[in-house]
Amino acid sequence: MSEHAYTVASSPARVERDGGTRIDVTAEQMPILEGIALATLELEPGAAREPHWHPNAAELSYCLEGQATITIVEPGGRRVPMRVEPGDLAFVPPGFVHDIEPSPAAGARFLVCFSDERPEDLSLTASLAEMPAHVLAATFGVETEAFEWVKPVERDAFIVGDASASEASATPAGPYRLELERMEPDVANDGGSLIFGRRDGFPVLDGLAMYSLRMRGRGVREPHWHPNAAELNYLIEGSVRLTIVSPGGEVETVDLAAGDISFIPRAYFHHIEVTDDADARMAVFFDHEMPSDNGIAAALSAYPDSLLAAAFGQPESRLAALPDMAEDVLLAPGASE
């Protein structure tokens, strides 16, 4: 497979515990990654992702299935619980401790994007175990014996298989959640739809964003580039083809199936097309909270026909016959090849 693509399920970087699994794709598995990484997280009913934090990375999670309560503890100690359901985004700033408790009835499955190509983890179990009992006792104002059970551990809990999770429906929402899939699409036409999960609609975001992209059979994502952002795609459903043009003229075309990811470095020219009559669905992550977009339609229309004719070595009449596009198309229905 191309260096720009990877099958998540093939990654050897995984944590498996009774109660769930996390599979990571970082720069260790996909060296081209820069400023972004992705994991899939699956939690069974009754399990939980233990309280933890990421010193070097923000986290943006997209709920694929189930329900869960994510509880963030802000600096200063304020507790912010939030319920997440399929189609919701949850953002955790770097260094903020948080856990994930799925619904006891259904469990939960997430895509988890990080703002560093090698995200770091610190867990509550392993970290607490390194603190002297007398220091913990002094902190809580109790006798040292109260913390005699705290011992160094061979490995952190990571996923707790017998957690007594509360019902997610009883937990209020917070500022770190966005009901992305309940929003009206920002773009909708015969080619599909786009919903923007970025800072202008989700103010807490910093260093990450996500678009929900749905493409109809044979639909096309306009050839484009992002001047300020790299792009990391996860194909949830369907089959798509991706073409990337790199500086120096290198061109790669890759076919992606559900469960594959693709990475496009900042400002690299690319397009996406659905390769059959079935619809496709992608989670499109960016390493910027407000990714910008340049499409070929508006870019080509911005220059005189005479200039383009000379550049492409074509008659000016051929360029003049193209429609004048004042705005980018973003999505379009498929055309015959």
Backbone as numpy.savetxt, mean C-alpha at the origin, in Angstrom:
# Nx Ny Nz CAx CAy CAz Cx Cy Cz
11.08 -13.43 -13.79 10.25 -12.24 -13.79 11.12 -10.99 -13.79
10.62 -9.90 -14.33 11.32 -8.63 -14.38 11.72 -8.15 -12.99
12.79 -7.34 -12.93 13.18 -6.76 -11.65 12.11 -5.81 -11.11
11.20 -5.37 -11.97 10.13 -4.47 -11.55 8.91 -5.20 -11.01
8.91 -6.53 -11.01 7.74 -7.29 -10.59 8.15 -8.43 -9.66
7.19 -8.87 -8.83 7.48 -9.93 -7.86 6.17 -10.58 -7.44
6.20 -11.89 -7.24 5.04 -12.62 -6.73 5.16 -12.72 -5.21
4.25 -12.07 -4.51 4.36 -11.95 -3.05 4.43 -13.33 -2.39
3.61 -14.26 -2.82 3.55 -15.58 -2.18 4.87 -16.34 -2.26
5.76 -15.95 -3.20 7.04 -16.64 -3.35 8.11 -16.12 -2.40
7.82 -15.06 -1.66 8.83 -14.46 -0.80 9.20 -15.38 0.36
10.50 -15.57 0.60 10.92 -16.37 1.76 10.86 -15.58 3.06
10.64 -14.27 2.96 10.60 -13.42 4.16 9.19 -13.44 4.73
8.98 -14.36 5.64 7.65 -14.50 6.22 7.76 -14.84 7.70
6.75 -14.39 8.44 6.63 -14.73 9.85 5.34 -15.52 9.99
5.47 -16.75 10.48 4.30 -17.62 10.65 4.16 -17.97 12.13
3.01 -17.75 12.66 2.68 -18.08 14.04 1.32 -18.75 14.05
1.01 -19.44 15.15 -0.34 -19.93 15.33 -1.26 -18.71 15.38
-2.11 -18.58 14.39 -3.01 -17.44 14.37 -2.81 -16.52 13.20
-1.74 -16.71 12.41 -1.60 -15.83 11.26 -0.23 -15.85 10.62
-0.12 -15.10 9.52 1.11 -15.05 8.74 1.31 -13.66 8.16
2.54 -13.19 8.18 2.91 -11.98 7.44 3.98 -12.35 6.43
3.77 -11.93 5.17 4.74 -12.15 4.10 5.27 -10.79 3.66
6.57 -10.62 3.68 7.20 -9.33 3.38 7.85 -9.33 2.01
7.77 -8.19 1.34 8.58 -7.93 0.15 9.28 -6.60 0.40
10.56 -6.67 0.71 11.38 -5.50 0.96 12.50 -5.47 -0.08
13.44 -4.56 0.10 14.57 -4.50 -0.82 15.44 -5.74 -0.75
15.31 -6.55 0.29 16.04 -7.81 0.37 15.56 -8.79 -0.70
14.24 -8.79 -0.95 13.67 -9.68 -1.95 13.58 -9.02 -3.32
13.38 -7.72 -3.35 13.16 -6.98 -4.58 14.09 -5.76 -4.56
15.34 -5.91 -4.95 16.35 -4.87 -4.75 16.02 -3.52 -5.36
15.14 -3.48 -6.36 14.82 -2.20 -7.00 13.99 -1.30 -6.11
13.38 -1.84 -5.06 12.55 -1.02 -4.19 13.38 0.08 -3.52
12.78 1.27 -3.45 13.42 2.40 -2.79 12.33 3.26 -2.16
12.41 3.45 -0.84 11.47 4.31 -0.14 10.10 3.72 0.08
9.95 2.42 -0.17 8.64 1.79 -0.03 8.83 0.27 0.03
7.93 -0.42 0.74 7.93 -1.88 0.80 6.50 -2.30 1.10
6.25 -3.61 0.97 4.88 -4.09 1.14 4.88 -5.45 1.84
3.83 -5.69 2.61 3.62 -6.99 3.24 2.15 -7.35 3.13
1.87 -8.65 3.13 0.51 -9.11 3.32 0.41 -9.67 4.73
-0.69 -9.40 5.40 -0.90 -9.84 6.78 -2.25 -10.53 6.86
-2.24 -11.78 7.32 -3.47 -12.52 7.50 -3.57 -12.96 8.96
-4.68 -12.59 9.61 -4.92 -12.93 11.00 -6.18 -13.78 11.12
-6.08 -14.88 11.83 -7.22 -15.76 12.01 -8.12 -15.24 13.13
-9.37 -15.68 13.16 -10.26 -15.27 14.26 -9.64 -15.61 15.62
-9.69 -14.66 16.53 -9.14 -14.87 17.87 -7.67 -14.55 18.00
-6.98 -14.28 16.88 -5.56 -13.92 16.94 -5.41 -12.41 16.99
-4.16 -11.93 17.12 -3.91 -10.49 17.10 -2.45 -10.25 16.74
-2.20 -9.15 16.06 -0.83 -8.68 15.83 -0.44 -7.91 17.07
0.61 -8.37 17.75 0.95 -7.77 19.04 1.31 -6.29 18.93
1.19 -5.52 20.01 1.61 -4.12 19.97 3.06 -4.00 19.52
3.30 -3.07 18.59 4.62 -2.93 17.99 4.71 -1.55 17.36
5.90 -1.20 16.86 6.07 0.06 16.15 7.22 -0.08 15.15
7.27 0.86 14.22 8.27 0.85 13.15 9.12 2.11 13.27
10.35 2.01 13.78 11.16 3.21 14.01 11.43 4.03 12.76
11.56 3.40 11.60 12.00 4.11 10.41 10.92 4.24 9.34
9.68 3.87 9.62 8.69 3.85 8.55 7.28 4.12 9.06
6.55 4.88 8.25 5.10 4.96 8.43 4.47 3.72 7.82
3.25 3.45 8.20 2.53 2.26 7.74 1.15 2.67 7.21
0.82 2.20 6.04 -0.50 2.43 5.45 -1.09 1.08 5.10
-2.15 0.69 5.82 -2.77 -0.62 5.65 -4.10 -0.50 4.92
-4.35 -1.45 4.04 -5.61 -1.53 3.29 -6.26 -2.85 3.63
-7.47 -2.80 4.16 -8.17 -4.01 4.58 -8.80 -4.69 3.38
-8.41 -5.93 3.13 -8.95 -6.70 2.02 -10.17 -7.52 2.43
-10.11 -8.10 3.63 -11.18 -8.98 4.09 -11.31 -8.87 5.60
-12.53 -9.14 6.11 -12.77 -9.22 7.54 -12.94 -7.86 8.20
-12.86 -7.87 9.50 -12.93 -6.66 10.31 -11.86 -6.72 11.38
-11.40 -5.55 11.81 -10.39 -5.52 12.86 -10.45 -4.19 13.60
-9.93 -4.21 14.80 -9.70 -2.98 15.57 -8.21 -2.72 15.63
-7.80 -1.56 15.15 -6.42 -1.11 15.27 -6.37 -0.03 16.33
-5.54 -0.21 17.34 -5.42 0.77 18.41 -4.04 1.39 18.36
-3.99 2.69 18.17 -2.75 3.46 18.15 -2.62 4.19 19.49
-1.41 4.22 20.05 -1.12 5.05 21.21 -0.20 6.18 20.74
-0.74 7.40 20.78 0.03 8.56 20.34 1.07 8.95 21.38
2.12 9.67 20.97 3.04 10.24 21.96 2.26 11.08 22.98
2.54 10.85 24.24 1.75 11.49 25.29 0.74 10.54 25.91
0.47 9.42 25.22 -0.36 8.39 25.83 -1.81 8.33 25.39
-2.25 9.24 24.48 -3.65 9.16 24.07 -3.90 7.91 23.25
-4.95 7.19 23.61 -5.31 5.94 22.95 -6.33 6.22 21.86
-6.05 5.77 20.63 -6.94 6.02 19.51 -7.30 4.68 18.86
-8.45 4.10 19.24 -8.88 2.86 18.58 -9.71 3.17 17.34
-9.65 2.31 16.36 -10.45 2.51 15.15 -10.83 1.16 14.56
-12.05 1.08 14.10 -12.52 -0.12 13.44 -12.24 -0.01 11.95
-11.72 -1.06 11.37 -11.48 -1.09 9.93 -12.22 -2.27 9.31
-12.75 -2.03 8.13 -13.51 -3.02 7.39 -12.96 -3.08 5.97
-13.40 -4.04 5.15 -12.88 -4.13 3.79 -13.03 -2.81 3.03
-11.93 -2.39 2.41 -11.93 -1.13 1.67 -11.47 0.06 2.46
-11.20 -0.11 3.76 -10.72 0.99 4.60 -9.20 1.09 4.56
-8.69 2.31 4.70 -7.27 2.56 4.91 -7.02 2.93 6.36
-5.89 2.50 6.91 -5.46 2.90 8.24 -4.01 3.33 8.17
-3.71 4.50 8.74 -2.35 5.06 8.69 -1.77 5.13 10.09
-0.51 4.71 10.21 0.22 4.77 11.47 1.53 5.51 11.24
1.74 6.67 11.89 3.00 7.40 11.71 4.19 6.61 12.24
5.40 6.94 11.80 6.59 6.24 12.29 6.70 6.32 13.81
7.04 5.19 14.43 7.28 5.17 15.86 6.05 5.08 16.73
4.85 5.13 16.18 3.63 5.05 16.97 3.32 3.58 17.26
3.16 3.22 18.53 2.85 1.85 18.89 1.39 1.56 18.51
1.16 0.34 17.99 -0.18 -0.04 17.56 -0.30 -1.55 17.53
-1.54 -2.02 17.61 -1.81 -3.44 17.46 -2.93 -3.62 16.45
-3.24 -4.88 16.10 -4.35 -5.19 15.20 -5.07 -6.39 15.79
-6.35 -6.19 16.13 -7.18 -7.27 16.67 -8.33 -7.53 15.72
-8.30 -8.66 15.01 -9.40 -8.95 14.10 -10.66 -9.35 14.84
-11.76 -9.29 14.13 -13.02 -9.75 14.70 -12.93 -11.21 15.09
-13.42 -11.59 16.28 -13.37 -13.00 16.67 -14.12 -13.91 15.71
-15.05 -13.34 14.96 -15.88 -14.17 14.08 -15.26 -14.39 12.70
-14.46 -13.42 12.23 -14.07 -13.46 10.82 -12.58 -13.41 10.55
-11.77 -12.95 11.47 -10.38 -12.71 11.16 -10.25 -11.51 10.23
-9.06 -11.31 9.65 -8.85 -10.16 8.77 -7.62 -10.39 7.89
-7.63 -9.73 6.73 -6.50 -9.79 5.80 -6.19 -8.39 5.31
-4.90 -8.02 5.29 -4.46 -6.67 4.96 -3.33 -6.68 3.94
-3.26 -5.59 3.16 -2.04 -5.16 2.51 -1.43 -4.09 3.40
-0.14 -4.21 3.70 0.52 -3.26 4.59 1.70 -2.65 3.84
1.63 -1.34 3.60 2.68 -0.64 2.88 3.49 0.19 3.86
4.82 0.22 3.68 5.72 0.96 4.55 6.48 2.01 3.74
6.88 3.08 4.42 7.56 4.19 3.75 9.08 4.05 3.76
9.57 2.84 3.86 11.01 2.55 3.76 11.15 1.20 3.08
12.19 1.05 2.28 12.37 -0.23 1.57 12.84 -1.35 2.49
13.30 -0.99 3.71 13.68 -1.98 4.72 13.07 -1.56 6.05
11.75 -1.73 6.20 11.09 -1.27 7.43 11.56 -2.07 8.64
11.69 -1.37 9.76 12.13 -1.98 11.01 10.94 -2.21 11.93
11.02 -3.26 12.74 10.00 -3.60 13.74 10.60 -3.58 15.13
9.87 -3.05 16.09 10.15 -3.26 17.50 8.85 -3.73 18.14
8.91 -4.87 18.80 7.70 -5.43 19.41 7.68 -5.15 20.91
6.48 -5.13 21.48 6.34 -4.86 22.90 6.92 -6.00 23.72
6.70 -7.26 23.29 7.18 -8.38 24.10 8.70 -8.41 24.17
9.36 -8.32 23.02 10.82 -8.40 23.02 11.46 -7.17 23.66
10.85 -6.01 23.47 11.43 -4.78 24.02 11.30 -4.73 25.54
10.12 -5.07 26.05 9.91 -5.05 27.50 10.83 -6.04 28.20
11.09 -7.15 27.54 11.91 -8.20 28.15 13.34 -7.76 28.41
13.79 -6.71 27.75 15.15 -6.23 27.92 15.28 -5.17 29.02
14.18 -4.78 29.61 14.22 -3.76 30.66 14.35 -4.43 32.04
15.22 -3.89 32.92 15.37 -4.47 34.26 14.06 -4.39 35.05
13.80 -5.42 35.83 12.55 -5.48 36.61 12.43 -4.30 37.56
13.56 -3.88 38.17 13.47 -2.78 39.13 13.14 -1.45 38.45
13.56 -1.29 37.19 13.22 -0.07 36.44 11.74 -0.06 36.10
11.21 -1.20 35.69 9.77 -1.29 35.41 8.96 -1.07 36.68
9.42 -1.65 37.77 8.71 -1.48 39.04 8.68 -0.02 39.47
9.80 0.66 39.32 9.84 2.08 39.67 8.90 2.88 38.78
8.82 2.53 37.52 7.94 3.23 36.59 6.47 3.10 36.99
6.07 1.89 37.39 4.68 1.66 37.73 4.37 1.87 39.21
5.40 2.15 40.01 5.17 2.40 41.44 4.77 1.15 42.19
5.38 0.01 41.82 5.07 -1.25 42.50 6.37 -1.89 42.96
6.24 -3.01 43.66 7.42 -3.75 44.10 8.07 -4.47 42.91
9.37 -4.71 43.03 10.10 -5.35 41.95 9.52 -6.72 41.62
8.99 -7.39 42.61 8.44 -8.73 42.39 7.32 -8.73 41.34
6.67 -7.59 41.18 5.55 -7.51 40.23 6.01 -7.73 38.79
7.32 -7.59 38.55 7.82 -7.76 37.18 8.87 -8.88 37.09
8.84 -9.80 38.05 9.78 -10.90 37.99 9.52 -11.83 36.81
8.32 -11.78 36.27 7.97 -12.63 35.13 8.58 -12.16 33.82
9.09 -10.94 33.81 9.66 -10.38 32.58 11.06 -10.95 32.37
11.20 -11.77 31.35 12.47 -12.42 31.04 12.78 -12.24 29.56
14.06 -12.24 29.17 14.40 -12.21 27.73 13.73 -13.36 26.98
13.31 -13.09 25.77 12.60 -14.08 24.97 13.43 -14.46 23.75
13.28 -15.70 23.30 14.00 -16.14 22.11 13.45 -15.46 20.86
12.15 -15.21 20.85 11.54 -14.50 19.74 10.32 -13.77 20.27
9.95 -12.66 19.58 8.78 -11.93 20.02 7.51 -12.71 19.68
6.42 -12.30 20.28 5.15 -12.98 20.02 4.71 -12.76 18.58
4.84 -11.52 18.12 4.49 -11.09 16.76 2.99 -11.25 16.50
2.52 -12.48 16.40 1.09 -12.75 16.29 0.69 -13.62 17.47
-0.29 -13.16 18.22 -0.76 -13.86 19.40 -1.96 -14.71 18.99
-1.85 -16.01 19.15 -2.88 -16.90 18.62 -4.11 -17.05 19.46
-4.07 -16.68 20.74 -5.23 -16.87 21.61 -5.66 -15.57 22.27
-5.55 -14.48 21.54 -5.93 -13.19 22.08 -7.45 -13.10 22.24
-7.89 -12.42 23.26 -9.33 -12.23 23.48 -9.73 -10.89 22.89
-9.87 -10.89 21.57 -10.19 -9.64 20.87 -11.63 -9.23 21.15
-11.84 -7.93 21.29 -13.20 -7.41 21.44 -13.82 -7.25 20.06
-15.13 -7.17 20.02 -15.80 -7.01 18.74 -15.42 -5.69 18.10
-14.98 -5.74 16.85 -14.54 -4.53 16.16 -15.67 -3.53 16.03
-16.92 -4.00 15.97 -18.05 -3.10 15.77 -18.27 -2.17 16.95
-17.67 -2.52 18.11 -17.87 -1.69 19.29 -16.85 -0.58 19.40
-15.94 -0.49 18.45 -14.84 0.46 18.53 -15.08 1.67 17.64
-14.90 2.89 18.15 -15.13 4.08 17.32 -14.04 4.29 16.30
-14.35 5.06 15.29 -13.36 5.44 14.28 -12.46 6.53 14.83
-11.33 6.75 14.17 -10.42 7.80 14.59 -9.88 8.53 13.39
-9.01 9.52 13.61 -8.48 10.33 12.50 -7.52 9.57 11.61
-7.12 8.39 12.00 -6.14 7.63 11.22 -6.79 6.64 10.26
-8.09 6.72 10.08 -8.81 5.79 9.20 -9.53 6.57 8.10
-9.57 5.97 6.92 -10.32 6.52 5.80 -11.15 5.40 5.18
-12.44 5.63 5.04 -13.33 4.65 4.40 -13.24 4.83 2.89
-12.13 4.38 2.34 -11.78 4.68 0.96 -12.83 4.19 -0.03
-13.23 2.94 0.10 -14.12 2.36 -0.90 -15.57 2.83 -0.77
-15.86 3.60 0.27 -17.20 4.19 0.40 -17.26 5.58 -0.22
-16.13 6.07 -0.69 -16.09 7.38 -1.31 -16.51 7.29 -2.78
-17.02 8.41 -3.30 -17.33 8.48 -4.72 -16.02 8.47 -5.52
-15.98 7.75 -6.64 -14.74 7.73 -7.43 -14.34 9.13 -7.89
-13.04 9.39 -7.88 -12.53 10.66 -8.41 -12.51 10.64 -9.93
-12.40 9.45 -10.49 -12.45 9.25 -11.93 -13.35 8.05 -12.19
-14.29 8.18 -13.10 -15.15 7.05 -13.47 -15.56 7.22 -14.92
-15.26 6.23 -15.75 -15.67 6.25 -17.15 -15.74 4.81 -17.66
-15.84 4.65 -18.95 -15.98 3.31 -19.51 -14.73 2.44 -19.34
-13.62 3.07 -18.95 -12.40 2.30 -18.73 -12.26 1.77 -17.32
-13.02 2.35 -16.37 -12.94 1.91 -14.98 -13.09 3.07 -14.02
-12.49 2.96 -12.85 -12.63 4.01 -11.84 -11.36 4.10 -10.99
-11.16 5.29 -10.43 -10.06 5.57 -9.51 -10.60 6.31 -8.30
-10.19 5.87 -7.10 -10.48 6.61 -5.87 -9.15 6.99 -5.25
-8.97 8.27 -4.94 -7.70 8.77 -4.42 -7.69 8.72 -2.90
-6.75 7.99 -2.33 -6.49 8.04 -0.89 -5.21 8.81 -0.66
-5.33 10.14 -0.64 -4.16 11.00 -0.50 -4.45 12.10 0.51
-3.47 12.96 0.75 -3.57 13.88 1.88 -4.74 14.86 1.76
-5.15 15.24 0.55 -6.24 16.21 0.45 -7.57 15.65 0.94
-7.68 14.33 1.05 -8.88 13.73 1.63 -8.62 12.94 2.90
-7.34 12.80 3.25 -6.91 12.01 4.41 -5.73 12.76 5.03
-6.00 13.85 5.77 -4.96 14.81 6.16 -3.81 14.23 6.97
-4.00 13.12 7.65 -2.95 12.57 8.49 -1.82 11.95 7.69
-2.04 11.67 6.41 -1.02 11.00 5.60 0.27 11.81 5.50
1.38 11.10 5.54 2.70 11.72 5.37 3.63 10.66 4.78
4.07 10.87 3.55 5.02 9.97 2.93 4.43 8.75 2.25
3.12 8.58 2.30 2.45 7.46 1.65 1.07 7.89 1.17
0.59 7.22 0.13 -0.78 7.39 -0.35 -1.18 6.10 -1.05
-2.48 5.93 -1.30 -2.94 4.76 -2.04 -4.14 5.12 -2.90
-4.15 4.64 -4.13 -5.30 4.76 -5.02 -5.95 3.39 -5.18
-7.27 3.37 -5.18 -8.00 2.16 -5.53 -8.31 2.23 -7.02
-7.73 1.31 -7.79 -7.87 1.30 -9.24 -8.68 0.08 -9.67
-9.77 0.33 -10.35 -10.59 -0.74 -10.92 -10.66 -0.50 -12.43
-10.29 -1.51 -13.18 -10.25 -1.39 -14.64 -11.17 -2.43 -15.25
-11.96 -2.00 -16.20 -12.85 -2.92 -16.90 -12.07 -3.76 -17.91
-12.67 -4.87 -18.31 -12.02 -5.75 -19.26 -11.49 -4.99 -20.47
-10.23 -5.23 -20.81 -9.51 -4.55 -21.90 -9.26 -3.07 -21.64
-9.57 -2.58 -20.45 -9.37 -1.18 -20.14 -7.90 -0.80 -20.07
-7.63 0.51 -20.16 -6.27 1.03 -20.24 -6.08 2.15 -19.21
-4.99 2.07 -18.49 -4.52 3.21 -17.68 -3.59 4.00 -18.57
-3.96 5.24 -18.84 -3.23 6.09 -19.77 -1.71 6.05 -19.53
-0.89 5.98 -20.56 0.56 6.11 -20.37 0.87 7.41 -19.62
1.69 7.30 -18.56 1.86 8.45 -17.67 3.12 8.26 -16.83
3.40 9.26 -16.00 4.48 9.18 -15.02 4.12 10.06 -13.84
4.79 9.82 -12.71 4.54 10.57 -11.48 5.81 11.34 -11.12
5.85 12.66 -11.38 7.08 13.42 -11.16 7.63 13.37 -9.75
6.76 13.20 -8.75 7.23 13.29 -7.37 7.12 11.97 -6.60
6.77 10.87 -7.27 6.48 9.66 -6.50 6.83 8.39 -7.26
7.37 7.42 -6.52 7.45 6.05 -7.01 6.12 5.36 -6.75
5.89 4.28 -7.46 4.59 3.59 -7.41 4.82 2.10 -7.15
4.05 1.55 -6.22 4.10 0.13 -5.92 2.68 -0.42 -6.01
2.44 -1.28 -6.99 1.10 -1.81 -7.25 0.96 -3.23 -6.72
-0.22 -3.54 -6.18 -0.56 -4.92 -5.83 -1.81 -5.28 -6.61
-1.73 -6.33 -7.42 -2.88 -6.76 -8.21 -3.76 -7.68 -7.37
-4.95 -7.19 -7.05 -5.88 -7.94 -6.20 -6.67 -8.95 -7.02
-7.14 -8.53 -8.18 -7.95 -9.39 -9.03 -7.60 -9.12 -10.49
-7.71 -10.15 -11.33 -7.57 -9.97 -12.76 -6.18 -10.23 -13.29
-5.99 -9.87 -14.57 -4.71 -10.02 -15.25 -4.40 -8.73 -16.00
-3.21 -8.19 -15.81 -2.84 -6.94 -16.47 -1.45 -7.04 -17.07
-1.18 -6.14 -17.98 0.14 -6.01 -18.59 0.66 -4.61 -18.27
1.91 -4.55 -17.91 2.56 -3.30 -17.52 3.78 -3.09 -18.40
3.90 -1.91 -19.01 5.10 -1.55 -19.78 5.77 -0.36 -19.11
7.06 -0.48 -18.85 7.85 0.56 -18.18 8.98 0.99 -19.10
9.13 2.30 -19.32 10.24 2.85 -20.09 11.18 3.54 -19.12
12.40 3.06 -19.04 13.38 3.59 -18.11 14.30 4.58 -18.82
14.96 5.47 -18.08 15.96 6.35 -18.69 17.03 5.52 -19.40
17.43 5.97 -20.56 18.37 5.21 -21.37 17.70 4.35 -22.41
16.35 4.32 -22.37 15.61 3.61 -23.41 15.31 2.16 -23.12
15.66 1.66 -21.94 15.32 0.28 -21.61 13.81 0.15 -21.44
13.23 -0.88 -22.03 11.79 -1.10 -21.99 11.52 -2.50 -21.46
10.61 -2.59 -20.48 10.20 -3.88 -19.96 8.69 -3.99 -20.00
8.19 -5.11 -20.49 6.76 -5.40 -20.48 6.56 -6.68 -19.68
5.73 -6.62 -18.66 5.50 -7.79 -17.80 4.01 -8.03 -17.66
3.63 -9.29 -17.61 2.26 -9.69 -17.35 2.12 -10.05 -15.88
1.11 -9.50 -15.24 0.90 -9.70 -13.82 -0.38 -10.48 -13.57
-0.35 -11.36 -12.57 -1.53 -12.09 -12.12 -1.86 -11.67 -10.69
-3.03 -12.03 -10.23 -3.44 -11.68 -8.87 -2.39 -12.16 -7.87
-2.01 -11.28 -6.94 -0.97 -11.59 -5.96 0.40 -11.10 -6.34
0.56 -10.55 -7.55 1.83 -9.97 -7.98 1.89 -8.49 -7.62
3.11 -8.00 -7.41 3.33 -6.57 -7.24 4.24 -6.07 -8.35
4.19 -4.76 -8.58 5.09 -4.13 -9.54 5.54 -2.80 -8.97
6.78 -2.44 -9.29 7.36 -1.19 -8.79 7.82 -0.34 -9.96
7.40 0.91 -9.96 7.82 1.87 -10.98 8.56 3.01 -10.29
9.86 3.18 -10.53 10.59 4.28 -9.89 10.01 5.64 -10.26
10.34 6.61 -9.47 9.82 7.97 -9.65 10.05 8.48 -11.07
8.96 8.96 -11.67 8.96 9.62 -12.98 9.26 8.69 -14.15
9.25 7.37 -13.95 9.42 6.45 -15.08 8.08 6.36 -15.84
8.17 6.37 -17.16 7.01 6.34 -18.05 6.44 4.91 -18.07
5.12 4.78 -17.91 4.53 3.45 -17.87 3.04 3.49 -18.21
2.51 2.34 -18.51 1.07 2.20 -18.70 0.64 0.84 -18.15
-0.67 0.67 -17.96 -1.25 -0.59 -17.49 -2.45 -0.89 -18.38
-2.59 -2.15 -18.79 -3.78 -2.54 -19.55 -4.27 -3.91 -19.07
-5.58 -4.09 -19.10 -6.17 -5.38 -18.77 -6.06 -6.26 -20.01
-5.61 -7.49 -19.81 -5.28 -8.33 -20.96 -6.39 -9.27 -21.40
-7.53 -9.25 -20.71 -8.65 -10.09 -21.12 -9.95 -9.34 -20.85
-11.07 -10.04 -20.96 -12.37 -9.39 -20.82 -12.85 -9.27 -19.39
-12.11 -9.85 -18.44 -12.47 -9.78 -17.03 -11.96 -8.47 -16.43
-12.69 -7.94 -15.44 -12.25 -6.72 -14.77 -11.02 -6.99 -13.91
-10.27 -5.93 -13.63 -9.08 -6.03 -12.79 -9.17 -5.00 -11.67
-8.53 -5.32 -10.57 -8.54 -4.43 -9.39 -7.15 -4.36 -8.81
-6.68 -3.13 -8.56 -5.32 -2.93 -8.04 -5.34 -1.95 -6.87
-4.46 -2.21 -5.90 -4.14 -1.22 -4.88 -2.83 -0.57 -5.31
-2.86 0.74 -5.53 -1.71 1.47 -6.07 -1.15 2.36 -4.96
0.01 1.99 -4.43 0.63 2.74 -3.35 1.71 3.68 -3.91
1.89 4.81 -3.24 2.90 5.79 -3.62 3.74 6.17 -2.40
4.98 6.61 -2.65 5.85 7.03 -1.55 5.76 8.54 -1.32
4.63 9.12 -1.64 4.37 10.54 -1.41 2.89 10.69 -1.04
2.60 11.60 -0.12 1.21 11.76 0.33 0.32 12.46 -0.69
0.93 13.16 -1.67 0.17 13.82 -2.74 0.86 13.54 -4.08
0.75 12.31 -4.58 1.43 11.98 -5.84 0.88 12.80 -7.00
1.78 13.31 -7.82 1.38 14.07 -8.99 1.38 13.15 -10.21
0.75 13.61 -11.29 0.52 12.75 -12.44 0.67 13.54 -13.72
1.48 13.06 -14.64 1.55 13.60 -15.99 1.13 12.51 -16.96
0.06 12.77 -17.73 -0.40 11.81 -18.72 0.02 12.19 -20.11
0.07 11.20 -21.00 0.54 11.46 -22.35 -0.44 12.30 -23.16
-1.74 12.22 -22.83 -2.74 12.95 -23.62 -2.51 14.46 -23.54
-2.45 14.99 -22.31 -2.25 16.43 -22.15 -0.83 16.84 -22.53
0.14 15.97 -22.26 1.54 16.31 -22.58 1.73 16.45 -24.08
1.19 15.52 -24.85 1.35 15.57 -26.30 0.61 16.77 -26.89
-0.55 17.09 -26.29 -1.36 18.19 -26.81 -0.78 19.56 -26.47
0.19 19.60 -25.57 0.72 20.89 -25.12 1.69 21.51 -26.12
2.18 20.73 -27.09 3.23 21.22 -27.98 2.72 21.39 -29.41
3.32 22.29 -30.15 2.87 22.55 -31.53 3.02 21.30 -32.41
2.08 21.14 -33.33 2.13 20.00 -34.26 3.43 20.00 -35.06
3.90 21.19 -35.39 5.12 21.28 -36.20 6.32 20.73 -35.43
6.39 21.02 -34.12 7.48 20.53 -33.29 7.41 19.01 -33.17
6.21 18.50 -32.89 6.05 17.06 -32.74 6.31 16.32 -34.05
5.86 16.90 -35.16 6.10 16.28 -36.47 7.58 16.14 -36.75
8.33 17.19 -36.41 9.78 17.14 -36.63 10.43 16.12 -35.70
9.96 16.07 -34.44 10.55 15.15 -33.47 10.29 13.69 -33.83
9.08 13.40 -34.31 8.71 12.02 -34.62 8.98 11.64 -36.08
9.40 12.63 -36.89 9.66 12.36 -38.30 8.40 11.98 -39.05
7.30 12.68 -38.76 6.00 12.39 -39.37 5.45 13.65 -40.05
4.54 13.48 -41.00 3.90 14.66 -41.59 3.12 15.42 -40.52
3.14 16.73 -40.60 2.43 17.54 -39.61 0.94 17.23 -39.61
0.40 16.86 -40.76 -1.03 16.56 -40.84 -1.41 15.38 -39.95
-0.50 14.45 -39.78 -0.78 13.28 -38.93 -0.92 13.69 -37.47
-0.09 14.60 -37.00 -0.19 15.08 -35.63 -1.40 15.99 -35.46
-1.70 16.78 -36.49 -2.84 17.69 -36.42 -4.16 16.94 -36.35
-4.19 15.70 -36.82 -5.42 14.91 -36.81 -5.78 14.39 -35.42
-4.82 14.43 -34.50 -5.11 13.96 -33.14 -5.95 14.99 -32.39
-6.86 14.55 -31.52 -7.66 15.50 -30.73 -6.77 16.31 -29.80
-7.16 17.53 -29.54 -6.45 18.39 -28.60 -6.98 18.09 -27.20
-6.16 17.50 -26.35 -6.58 17.07 -25.02 -6.06 18.06 -23.98
-6.96 18.81 -23.38 -6.56 19.81 -22.39 -6.24 19.18 -21.05
-6.77 17.97 -20.79 -6.55 17.29 -19.53 -6.13 15.85 -19.78
-5.53 15.24 -18.77 -5.18 13.82 -18.86 -6.43 12.97 -18.89
-6.33 11.83 -19.52 -7.46 10.90 -19.64 -7.54 9.99 -18.42
-6.41 9.55 -17.90 -6.27 8.64 -16.76 -6.72 7.23 -17.09
-8.02 7.05 -17.43 -8.54 5.73 -17.76 -9.28 5.79 -19.07
-9.19 4.70 -19.84 -9.89 4.66 -21.13 -10.31 3.23 -21.42
-11.43 3.05 -22.14 -11.81 1.70 -22.56 -10.80 1.19 -23.58
-10.70 -0.11 -23.72 -9.73 -0.69 -24.62 -10.04 -0.40 -26.08
-8.99 -0.36 -26.87 -9.12 -0.19 -28.34 -8.52 -1.41 -29.01
-8.90 -1.67 -30.24 -8.35 -2.81 -30.96 -6.87 -2.57 -31.24
-6.09 -3.64 -31.19 -4.64 -3.51 -31.41 -4.33 -3.39 -32.90
